[in-house]
Amino acid sequence: MRRLIPWLDGIQQFPKVIIVSHGLTGRILRGVYAGLNKEEALKLEVSQDILFK
Protein backbone atom coordinates (compact mmCIF):
# COMPACT_ATOMS: atom_id res chain seq x y z
CA MET A 1 0.00 0.00 0.00
CA ARG A 2 2.89 2.31 0.80
CA ARG A 3 4.10 2.15 -2.83
CA LEU A 4 0.77 1.89 -4.60
CA ILE A 5 -1.06 4.84 -3.01
CA PRO A 6 1.38 7.47 -4.38
CA TRP A 7 1.37 5.73 -7.76
CA LEU A 8 -2.44 5.69 -7.86
CA ASP A 9 -2.52 9.38 -6.91
CA GLY A 10 -0.03 10.15 -9.68
CA ILE A 11 -2.12 8.61 -12.46
CA GLN A 12 -5.27 10.55 -11.55
CA GLN A 13 -4.19 13.30 -13.96
CA PHE A 14 -4.68 11.02 -16.98
CA PRO A 15 -8.16 10.68 -18.51
CA LYS A 16 -7.85 6.91 -19.11
CA VAL A 17 -5.46 4.37 -17.66
CA ILE A 18 -5.28 0.62 -18.20
CA ILE A 19 -3.68 -1.28 -15.34
CA VAL A 20 -2.63 -4.92 -15.63
CA SER A 21 -1.45 -6.56 -12.45
CA HIS A 22 -1.05 -9.76 -10.51
CA GLY A 23 -3.57 -10.86 -7.89
CA LEU A 24 -2.06 -9.29 -4.77
CA THR A 25 -1.40 -5.95 -6.45
CA GLY A 26 -4.90 -5.99 -7.91
CA ARG A 27 -6.41 -6.58 -4.47
CA ILE A 28 -4.45 -3.72 -2.94
CA LEU A 29 -5.25 -1.32 -5.80
CA ARG A 30 -8.95 -2.10 -5.66
CA GLY A 31 -8.90 -1.79 -1.88
CA VAL A 32 -7.15 1.59 -1.93
CA TYR A 33 -9.47 2.87 -4.64
CA ALA A 34 -12.52 1.66 -2.67
CA GLY A 35 -11.25 3.08 0.63
CA LEU A 36 -10.82 -0.33 2.29
CA ASN A 37 -8.24 -1.02 4.97
CA LYS A 38 -5.45 -3.52 4.32
CA GLU A 39 -7.22 -6.46 5.94
CA GLU A 40 -10.39 -5.88 3.90
CA ALA A 41 -8.44 -5.44 0.67
CA LEU A 42 -6.58 -8.71 1.16
CA LYS A 43 -9.91 -10.56 1.43
CA LEU A 44 -11.09 -9.41 -2.01
CA GLU A 45 -11.65 -12.16 -4.55
CA VAL A 46 -9.06 -12.57 -7.30
CA SER A 47 -10.70 -13.58 -10.56
CA GLN A 48 -8.55 -14.43 -13.57
CA ASP A 49 -10.95 -13.26 -16.25
CA ILE A 50 -12.35 -9.92 -15.15
CA LEU A 51 -11.99 -6.20 -15.88
CA PHE A 52 -12.72 -3.46 -13.36
CA LYS A 53 -13.87 0.00 -14.34
PAZAPA-4460 file (N, C-alpha, C; in steps of 0.05 Angstrom, whole numbers, plus 32768, in hexadecimal, padded with zeros to 4 digits):
% residues 53
    n_x    n_y    n_z   ca_x   ca_y   ca_z    c_x    c_y    c_z   seq   type   mol
   8011   7FE8   8000   8000   8000   8000   8011   8019   8000     1      M     A
   8028   8017   800E   803A   802E   8010   8044   8037   7FF4     2      R     A
   8049   8024   7FE2   8052   802B   7FC7   803B   8031   7FB4     3      R     A
   8025   8023   7FB7   800F   8026   7FA4   7FFF   803F   7FA7     4      L     A
   7FFB   8049   7FC0   7FEB   8061   7FC4   7FF7   8079   7FB5     5      I     A
   8011   807F   7FB8   801C   8095   7FA8   801A   8091   7F8A     6      P     A
   801E   8079   7F81   801B   8073   7F65   7FFF   8078   7F5B     7      W     A
   7FEB   806E   7F6A   7FCF   8072   7F63   7FC8   8090   7F62     8      L     A
   7FD2   809F   7F76   7FCE   80BC   7F76   7FDA   80C9   7F5D     9      D     A
   7FF1   80BF   7F55   7FFF   80CB   7F3E   7FF2   80C7   7F23    10      G     A
   7FE3   80B1   7F21   7FD6   80AC   7F07   7FBA   80B9   7F04    11      I     A
   7FB1   80C6   7F19   7F97   80D3   7F19   7F95   80E9   7F04    12      Q     A
   7FAC   80F4   7EFC   7FAC   810A   7EE9   7FA6   8101   7ECC    13      Q     A
   7FA7   80E7   7EC7   7FA2   80DC   7EAC   7F85   80D5   7EA9    14      F     A
   7F79   80DB   7E92   7F5D   80D6   7E8E   7F56   80B8   7E8E    15      P     A
   7F68   80A7   7E83   7F63   808A   7E82   7F7D   807C   7E88    16      K     A
   7F7B   8067   7E98   7F93   8057   7E9F   7F8B   803A   7E9F    17      V     A
   7F9B   8029   7E93   7F96   800C   7E94   7FAC   8001   7EA6    18      I     A
   7FA4   7FF2   7EBA   7FB6   7FE6   7ECD   7FB4   7FC8   7ECB    19      I     A
   7FCA   7FBB   7EC8   7FCB   7F9E   7EC7   7FDD   7F95   7EDE    20      V     A
   7FD3   7F84   7EF0   7FE3   7F7D   7F07   7FDE   7F60   7F0F    21      S     A
   7FEE   7F57   7F22   7FEB   7F3D   7F2E   7FD6   7F3F   7F44    22      H     A
   7FCE   7F28   7F4F   7FB9   7F27   7F62   7FBC   7F38   7F7B    23      G     A
   7FD3   7F37   7F88   7FD7   7F46   7FA1   7FD6   7F64   7F9B    24      L     A
   7FE4   7F6D   7F86   7FE4   7F89   7F7F   7FC8   7F92   7F78    25      T     A
   7FB9   7F82   7F69   7F9E   7F88   7F62   7F8C   7F8B   7F7A    26      G     A
   7F8F   7F7A   7F8E   7F80   7F7C   7FA7   7F86   7F97   7FB4    27      R     A
   7F9F   7F9D   7FB7   7FA7   7FB6   7FC5   7F9D   7FCE   7FB6    28      I     A
   7FA1   7FCF   7F9C   7F97   7FE6   7F8C   7F79   7FE9   7F8F    29      L     A
   7F6A   7FD4   7F8C   7F4D   7FD6   7F8F   7F45   7FDF   7FAB    30      R     A
   7F54   7FD5   7FBF   7F4E   7FDC   7FDA   7F54   7FFA   7FE0    31      G     A
   7F6A   8003   7FD6   7F71   8020   7FD9   7F5C   8031   7FCB    32      V     A
   7F56   802A   7FB3   7F43   8039   7FA3   7F27   803A   7FB1    33      Y     A
   7F20   8023   7FBE   7F06   8021   7FCB   7F06   802B   7FE7    34      A     A
   7F1D   8033   7FF1   7F1F   803E   800D   7F1F   8028   8022    35      G     A
   7F27   800F   801B   7F28   7FF9   802E   7F42   7FFA   803D    36      L     A
   7F42   7FEE   8055   7F5B   7FEC   8063   7F6A   7FD3   8059    37      N     A
   7F82   7FCF   8061   7F93   7FBA   8056   7F86   7F9E   805A    38      K     A
   7F7C   7F99   8071   7F70   7F7F   8077   7F58   7F79   8064    39      E     A
   7F47   7F8E   8060   7F30   7F8A   804E   7F39   7F86   8031    40      E     A
   7F4D   7F95   8029   7F57   7F93   800D   7F62   7F77   8008    41      A     A
   7F70   7F6C   801B   7F7C   7F52   8017   7F68   7F3C   8016    42      L     A
   7F4F   7F41   801E   7F3A   7F2D   801D   7F2A   7F2E   8002    43      K     A
   7F30   7F42   7FF1   7F22   7F44   7FD8   7F28   7F2C   7FC6    44      L     A
   7F14   7F23   7FB7   7F17   7F0D   7FA5   7F2A   7F14   7F8E    45      E     A
   7F39   7F01   7F85   7F4B   7F05   7F6E   7F41   7EF3   7F57    46      V     A
   7F33   7EFF   7F45   7F2A   7EF0   7F2D   7F3F   7EF3   7F17    47      S     A
   7F41   7EDF   7F06   7F55   7EDF   7EF1   7F4B   7EEA   7ED6    48      Q     A
   7F31   7EEF   7ED5   7F25   7EF7   7EBB   7F12   7F0E   7EBE    49      D     A
   7F1B   7F23   7ECB   7F09   7F3A   7ED1   7F17   7F55   7ECC    50      I     A
   7F07   7F68   7EC5   7F10   7F84   7EC2   7F01   7F95   7ED7    51      L     A
   7F0E   7FA8   7EE2   7F02   7FBB   7EF5   7F02   7FD6   7EE9    52      F     A
   7EEC   7FE5   7EEC   7EEB   8000   7EE1   7EE4   8013   7EF8    53      K     A
***
